[in-house]
Protein backbone atom coordinates (compact mmCIF):
# COMPACT_ATOMS: atom_id res chain seq x y z
CA UNK A 1 0.00 0.00 0.00
CA UNK A 2 1.37 3.43 -1.02
CA UNK A 3 1.50 5.98 1.78
CA UNK A 4 0.26 9.35 0.49
CA UNK A 5 1.79 12.66 1.58
CA UNK A 6 -0.71 15.50 1.99
CA UNK A 7 0.42 19.15 1.76
CA UNK A 8 -1.65 22.27 2.33
CA UNK A 9 -1.36 25.85 3.57
CA UNK A 10 -3.21 27.11 6.61
CA UNK A 11 -1.25 29.59 8.75
CA UNK A 12 1.90 27.90 7.50
CA UNK A 13 2.71 24.88 5.35
CA UNK A 14 1.40 21.56 6.71
CA UNK A 15 2.78 18.17 5.71
CA UNK A 16 0.89 15.04 6.80
CA UNK A 17 2.69 11.77 6.14
CA UNK A 18 3.63 8.53 7.94
CA UNK A 19 1.20 9.36 10.73
CA UNK A 20 3.05 12.61 11.47
CA UNK A 21 2.03 16.25 11.15
CA UNK A 22 4.82 18.78 10.48
CA UNK A 23 4.22 22.52 10.21
CA UNK A 24 6.75 24.64 8.31
CA UNK A 25 6.94 28.43 8.88
CA UNK A 26 3.83 29.20 10.98
CA UNK A 27 2.49 32.53 9.76
CA UNK A 28 -0.77 34.47 9.62
CA UNK A 29 0.52 37.04 7.13
CA UNK A 30 -1.54 35.76 4.19
CA UNK A 31 -4.84 35.95 6.04
CA UNK A 32 -7.99 33.80 5.67
CA UNK A 33 -8.35 34.38 1.92
CA UNK A 34 -5.36 32.12 1.34
CA UNK A 35 -6.19 29.36 3.80
CA UNK A 36 -7.03 25.91 2.52
CA UNK A 37 -10.41 24.65 3.68
CA UNK A 38 -9.49 21.34 5.27
CA UNK A 39 -10.15 19.63 8.54
CA UNK A 40 -7.11 20.44 10.67
CA UNK A 41 -5.66 17.33 12.35
CA UNK A 42 -4.98 19.09 15.64
CA UNK A 43 -1.69 20.47 16.85
CA UNK A 44 1.40 19.49 14.86
CA UNK A 45 4.00 17.00 16.05
CA UNK A 46 6.80 19.36 15.01
CA UNK A 47 7.24 22.98 13.90
CA UNK A 48 10.11 23.92 11.59
CA UNK A 49 11.08 27.58 11.07
CA UNK A 50 13.21 28.54 8.06
CA UNK A 51 14.30 32.01 9.25
CA UNK A 52 13.46 34.95 11.48
CA UNK A 53 11.45 37.25 9.21
CA UNK A 54 8.02 37.74 10.76
CA UNK A 55 6.11 36.69 7.64
CA UNK A 56 7.54 33.20 8.22
CA UNK A 57 7.12 32.87 11.98
CA UNK A 58 4.65 35.37 13.42
CA UNK A 59 2.31 32.52 14.48
CA UNK A 60 5.02 30.54 16.28
CA UNK A 61 4.30 31.53 19.88
CA UNK A 62 1.00 29.66 20.17
CA UNK A 63 2.72 26.42 19.13
CA UNK A 64 5.49 27.07 21.65
CA UNK A 65 2.85 27.65 24.34
CA UNK A 66 1.24 24.33 23.37
CA UNK A 67 4.53 22.53 23.92
CA UNK A 68 5.16 21.58 20.29
CA UNK A 69 8.89 20.95 19.64
CA UNK A 70 10.44 23.50 17.28
CA UNK A 71 13.47 23.29 14.99
CA UNK A 72 15.34 26.35 13.70
CA UNK A 73 18.83 27.79 13.50
CA UNK A 74 20.14 29.15 16.81
CA UNK A 75 20.37 32.60 15.22
CA UNK A 76 16.70 32.41 14.24
CA UNK A 77 15.76 31.48 17.81
CA UNK A 78 17.55 34.62 19.06
CA UNK A 79 15.82 36.80 16.47
CA UNK A 80 12.33 35.36 17.01
CA UNK A 81 12.69 35.65 20.79
CA UNK A 82 12.92 39.39 20.29
CA UNK A 83 9.48 39.49 18.62
CA UNK A 84 7.70 37.62 21.41
CA UNK A 85 9.84 38.87 24.32
CA UNK A 86 10.45 35.33 25.62
CA UNK A 87 13.13 32.74 25.02
CA UNK A 88 12.12 30.28 22.31
CA UNK A 89 12.88 26.71 23.39
CA UNK A 90 14.06 25.08 20.17
CA UNK A 91 16.20 22.31 18.78
CA UNK A 92 19.07 24.12 17.02
CA UNK A 93 19.79 23.20 13.40
CA UNK A 94 22.73 24.13 11.21
CA UNK A 95 23.89 23.52 7.65
CA UNK A 96 24.59 19.85 6.96
CA UNK A 97 23.01 18.63 10.18
CA UNK A 98 20.78 15.56 10.20
CA UNK A 99 18.28 15.10 13.01
CA UNK A 100 15.40 12.84 13.99
CA UNK A 101 12.58 14.13 16.20
CA UNK A 102 9.79 11.74 17.18
CA UNK A 103 10.54 9.60 14.14
CA UNK A 104 10.64 12.60 11.75
CA UNK A 105 13.90 12.68 9.77
CA UNK A 106 15.21 16.10 8.72
CA UNK A 107 18.37 17.54 7.21
CA UNK A 108 19.21 21.26 7.18
CA UNK A 109 20.98 23.29 4.50
CA UNK A 110 21.85 26.98 4.16
CA UNK A 111 19.29 29.16 2.36
CA UNK A 112 21.41 32.36 2.06
CA UNK A 113 18.47 34.74 2.56
CA UNK A 114 19.61 36.20 5.90
CA UNK A 115 21.52 35.10 8.98
CA UNK A 116 20.05 31.84 10.27
CA UNK A 117 18.04 31.05 7.14
CA UNK A 118 17.81 27.33 6.34
CA UNK A 119 16.12 25.00 3.88
CA UNK A 120 15.08 21.56 5.09
CA UNK A 121 14.76 18.11 3.56
CA UNK A 122 12.32 15.72 5.23
CA UNK A 123 12.60 12.01 4.43
CA UNK A 124 9.31 10.09 4.28
CA UNK A 125 8.02 6.78 2.95
CA UNK A 126 6.31 8.78 0.16
CA UNK A 127 9.52 10.48 -0.92
CA UNK A 128 11.75 13.36 0.14
CA UNK A 129 10.17 16.80 0.52
CA UNK A 130 12.35 19.94 0.45
CA UNK A 131 11.10 23.19 1.98
CA UNK A 132 13.25 26.24 1.18
CA UNK A 133 11.63 29.11 3.06
CA UNK A 134 13.05 32.27 1.43
CA UNK A 135 16.15 31.34 -0.55
CA UNK A 136 18.91 32.99 -2.58
CA UNK A 137 20.94 30.81 -4.93
CA UNK A 138 23.17 33.71 -5.99
CA UNK A 139 24.26 34.75 -2.51
CA UNK A 140 25.22 38.34 -1.74
CA UNK A 141 27.98 40.43 -0.18
CA UNK A 142 27.05 39.07 3.25
CA UNK A 143 25.79 35.54 2.42
CA UNK A 144 27.26 32.59 0.49
CA UNK A 145 25.01 31.10 -2.26
CA UNK A 146 22.47 28.50 -1.17
CA UNK A 147 23.16 24.93 -2.32
CA UNK A 148 20.73 23.03 -4.54
CA UNK A 149 19.09 20.03 -2.85
CA UNK A 150 17.65 16.98 -4.60
CA UNK A 151 14.31 15.42 -3.67
CA UNK A 152 10.86 14.38 -4.86
CA UNK A 153 8.64 17.28 -3.76
CA UNK A 154 9.84 20.89 -3.57
CA UNK A 155 8.05 23.73 -1.76
CA UNK A 156 9.92 26.87 -2.75
CA UNK A 157 9.83 30.63 -2.31
CA UNK A 158 8.70 32.26 -5.58
CA UNK A 159 8.80 35.91 -4.47
CA UNK A 160 10.95 36.89 -7.48
CA UNK A 161 9.13 34.73 -10.02
CA UNK A 162 6.85 37.50 -11.24
CA UNK A 163 8.06 40.11 -11.85
CA UNK A 164 11.39 38.34 -12.29
CA UNK A 165 14.45 39.85 -10.65
CA UNK A 166 17.20 40.96 -12.99
CA UNK A 167 20.33 38.83 -13.30
CA UNK A 168 22.44 42.01 -13.09
CA UNK A 169 20.52 43.58 -10.20
CA UNK A 170 22.98 42.53 -7.45
CA UNK A 171 25.90 44.09 -9.28
CA UNK A 172 23.88 47.24 -9.98
CA UNK A 173 22.87 47.48 -6.29
CA UNK A 174 26.50 47.16 -5.19
CA UNK A 175 27.72 49.79 -7.65
CA UNK A 176 24.82 52.15 -6.93
CA UNK A 177 25.27 51.92 -3.15
CA UNK A 178 29.00 52.51 -3.37
CA UNK A 179 28.43 55.49 -5.64
CA UNK A 180 25.77 56.89 -3.31
CA UNK A 181 28.07 56.61 -0.26
CA UNK A 182 31.04 58.06 -2.14
CA UNK A 183 29.09 61.04 -3.49
CA UNK A 184 27.52 61.81 -0.10
CA UNK A 185 30.82 61.72 1.77
CA UNK A 186 32.69 63.60 -0.97
CA UNK A 187 30.16 66.42 -0.64
CA UNK A 188 30.59 66.49 3.15
CA UNK A 189 27.23 64.87 3.91
CA UNK A 190 26.28 61.82 5.98
CA UNK A 191 24.93 58.94 3.87
CA UNK A 192 21.68 57.56 5.31
CA UNK A 193 20.55 54.14 4.07
CA UNK A 194 17.09 52.91 5.10
CA UNK A 195 16.67 49.14 5.12
CA UNK A 196 15.13 46.17 6.88
CA UNK A 197 17.09 45.25 10.02
CA UNK A 198 17.42 41.55 9.16
CA UNK A 199 19.13 41.03 5.82
CA UNK A 200 19.40 44.48 4.26
CA UNK A 201 21.26 46.01 7.24
CA UNK A 202 23.97 43.32 7.15
CA UNK A 203 24.37 43.77 3.39
CA UNK A 204 24.69 47.55 3.69
CA UNK A 205 27.16 47.23 6.58
CA UNK A 206 29.31 44.89 4.47
CA UNK A 207 29.25 47.24 1.48
CA UNK A 208 30.12 50.28 3.62
CA UNK A 209 33.01 48.48 5.29
CA UNK A 210 34.43 47.51 1.90
CA UNK A 211 34.58 51.04 0.51
CA UNK A 212 37.96 52.23 -0.78
CA UNK A 213 37.77 55.18 1.62
CA UNK A 214 37.40 54.88 5.40
CA UNK A 215 33.89 55.52 6.66
CA UNK A 216 32.23 55.37 10.07
CA UNK A 217 29.26 53.00 10.08
CA UNK A 218 26.41 53.62 12.54
CA UNK A 219 23.17 51.69 12.93
CA UNK A 220 19.77 52.09 14.51
CA UNK A 221 19.23 49.92 17.58
CA UNK A 222 17.41 47.03 15.88
CA UNK A 223 19.76 46.70 12.86
CA UNK A 224 22.64 46.91 15.34
CA UNK A 225 21.21 43.97 17.29
CA UNK A 226 20.76 41.94 14.09
CA UNK A 227 24.38 42.68 13.13
CA UNK A 228 25.49 41.27 16.48
CA UNK A 229 23.55 38.07 15.79
CA UNK A 230 25.27 37.84 12.39
CA UNK A 231 28.70 38.38 13.97
CA UNK A 232 28.02 35.59 16.43
CA UNK A 233 26.75 32.98 13.98
CA UNK A 234 28.38 33.79 10.61
CA UNK A 235 31.44 36.05 10.67
CA UNK A 236 32.49 39.55 11.70
CA UNK A 237 30.85 42.24 9.58
CA UNK A 238 33.63 44.71 10.30
CA UNK A 239 33.55 47.95 12.26
CA UNK A 240 30.22 49.53 13.13
CA UNK A 241 28.62 51.29 16.08
CA UNK A 242 25.19 51.70 17.62
CA UNK A 243 24.06 55.23 16.92
CA UNK A 244 22.36 56.04 20.21
CA UNK A 245 22.36 59.82 20.63
CA UNK A 246 25.18 60.25 18.14
CA UNK A 247 25.06 63.28 15.87
CA UNK A 248 26.37 62.06 12.48
CA UNK A 249 29.64 63.40 11.09
CA UNK A 250 30.36 64.05 7.43
CA UNK A 251 32.19 60.76 6.79
CA UNK A 252 29.42 58.64 8.25
CA UNK A 253 27.18 55.95 6.81
CA UNK A 254 24.02 55.50 8.87
CA UNK A 255 21.96 52.32 8.39
CA UNK A 256 18.50 53.37 9.56
CA UNK A 257 15.71 50.99 10.49
CA UNK A 258 12.89 50.59 8.00
CA UNK A 259 10.80 47.83 9.56
CA UNK A 260 7.42 46.86 8.19
CA UNK A 261 6.92 44.73 11.31
CA UNK A 262 7.03 47.36 14.04
CA UNK A 263 7.78 50.52 12.05
CA UNK A 264 10.46 51.51 14.52
CA UNK A 265 12.51 54.62 13.82
CA UNK A 266 15.25 55.04 16.43
CA UNK A 267 17.78 57.56 15.15
CA UNK A 268 15.97 58.05 11.87
CA UNK A 269 13.70 60.74 13.30
CA UNK A 270 16.78 62.64 14.44
CA UNK A 271 18.77 62.41 11.24
CA UNK A 272 15.88 63.21 8.93
CA UNK A 273 16.22 66.79 10.14
CA UNK A 274 19.80 67.08 8.87
CA UNK A 275 19.40 69.43 5.96
CA UNK A 276 22.63 68.33 4.30
CA UNK A 277 22.19 64.59 4.71
CA UNK A 278 21.58 62.36 1.70
CA UNK A 279 19.39 59.28 1.95
CA UNK A 280 18.41 56.21 -0.05
CA UNK A 281 16.03 53.30 0.56
CA UNK A 282 17.75 49.94 0.05
CA UNK A 283 14.68 47.72 -0.35
CA UNK A 284 11.28 47.50 -2.00
CA UNK A 285 9.75 49.53 -4.82
CA UNK A 286 11.76 52.69 -4.10
CA UNK A 287 15.00 50.74 -4.54
CA UNK A 288 13.81 49.16 -7.81
CA UNK A 289 12.84 52.59 -9.13
CA UNK A 290 16.29 53.95 -8.29
CA UNK A 291 18.11 50.96 -9.82
CA UNK A 292 15.78 50.83 -12.86
CA UNK A 293 15.77 47.02 -12.48
CA UNK A 294 13.89 44.51 -10.34
CA UNK A 295 16.07 43.60 -7.34
CA UNK A 296 15.46 41.00 -4.65
CA UNK A 297 17.35 39.01 -2.01
CA UNK A 298 15.30 36.02 -3.23
CA UNK A 299 16.19 33.53 -5.97
CA UNK A 300 15.46 34.61 -9.52
CA UNK A 301 13.11 32.79 -11.88
CA UNK A 302 15.93 31.16 -13.86
CA UNK A 303 17.68 29.90 -10.72
CA UNK A 304 14.41 28.45 -9.41
CA UNK A 305 13.88 26.62 -12.70
CA UNK A 306 17.44 25.30 -12.54
CA UNK A 307 16.89 24.18 -8.92
CA UNK A 308 13.79 22.20 -9.94
CA UNK A 309 15.58 20.58 -12.87
CA UNK A 310 18.88 19.79 -11.15
CA UNK A 311 17.08 18.40 -8.09
CA UNK A 312 15.04 15.93 -10.14
CA UNK A 313 11.81 16.98 -8.43
CA UNK A 314 8.59 15.30 -9.52
CA UNK A 315 6.47 18.05 -7.94
CA UNK A 316 7.15 21.72 -7.11
CA UNK A 317 4.80 23.99 -5.15
CA UNK A 318 5.01 27.74 -4.43
CA UNK A 319 5.08 29.01 -0.83
CA UNK A 320 5.50 32.79 -0.87
CA UNK A 321 5.25 34.73 -4.10
CA UNK A 322 3.53 33.82 -7.37
CA UNK A 323 0.85 31.16 -6.86
CA UNK A 324 -0.60 31.22 -10.38
CA UNK A 325 2.08 31.45 -13.07
CA UNK A 326 4.51 29.19 -11.22
CA UNK A 327 2.31 26.04 -11.22
CA UNK A 328 1.56 26.59 -14.93
CA UNK A 329 5.27 26.89 -15.73
CA UNK A 330 6.00 23.71 -13.81
CA UNK A 331 3.33 21.76 -15.68
CA UNK A 332 4.92 22.86 -18.96
CA UNK A 333 8.16 21.31 -17.68
CA UNK A 334 6.38 18.06 -16.84
CA UNK A 335 6.51 18.75 -13.08
CA UNK A 336 3.39 18.37 -10.93
CA UNK A 337 2.32 21.63 -9.29
CA UNK A 338 -0.66 23.31 -7.63
CA UNK A 339 -1.18 26.27 -5.33
CA UNK A 340 -1.10 24.75 -1.82
CA UNK A 341 -2.99 27.83 -0.57
CA UNK A 342 -6.13 26.77 -2.45
CA UNK A 343 -6.46 23.12 -1.47
CA UNK A 344 -4.74 19.90 -0.52
CA UNK A 345 -1.95 18.46 -2.68
CA UNK A 346 -1.43 14.70 -2.49
CA UNK A 347 1.78 12.94 -3.46
CA UNK A 348 1.85 10.49 -5.10
CA UNK A 349 -1.39 11.80 -6.57
Secondary structure, DSSP 8 states (H G I E B T S, - for coil): ----EEEEESSSEEEEETTEEEEES---TT-GGG-------SS-SEEE---S-GGGTTTHHHHHHTT--EEEEHHHHHHHHHHHTS----EEE-TT-EEEETTEEEEEEE--SSTT-EEEEEEETTEEEEE-SS--SS--SSS--------SEEEEEETTTTTT--TTHHHHHHHHHHHHHHHHHHTT--EEEEE-TTTHHHHHHHHHHTSSS--EEEE-HHHHHHHHHHHHHT----S-EE-TT----TTEEEEEE--TTT---SSHHHHTT-TT-EEEE-SHHHHHHHHTS---SS--HHHHHHHHHHTT-SEEEEEEE-SSHHHHHHHHTT-B---TTSS-EEE--
